Amino acid sequence: MTRRFQYRVLQLRESLVGGKLSADKLEKLLNDEAAQGWQLKAITSTEVKGRIGPGGVEGLLITLERPVG
């Protein structure tokens, strides 16, 4: 039997976590997702497009997975 997974990608911008990316806030986010059955698959540093203007801000792409069924 083949295990199947579903994936979720969260985009986290610096400004959404209080200026600098806070370890405490990231830990809370991951624990909240884990409580819903999601497991961390990868964290990637990236430039995330801001709401205003063409520039971006530093951010993270957080990839989560959980078994289907």
Secondary structure, DSSP 8 states (H G I E B T S, - for coil): ----EEEEEEEEEGGGGTSS--HHHHHHHHHHHHHTT-EEEEEEEEEEE-SSSS-EEEEEEEEEEEE--
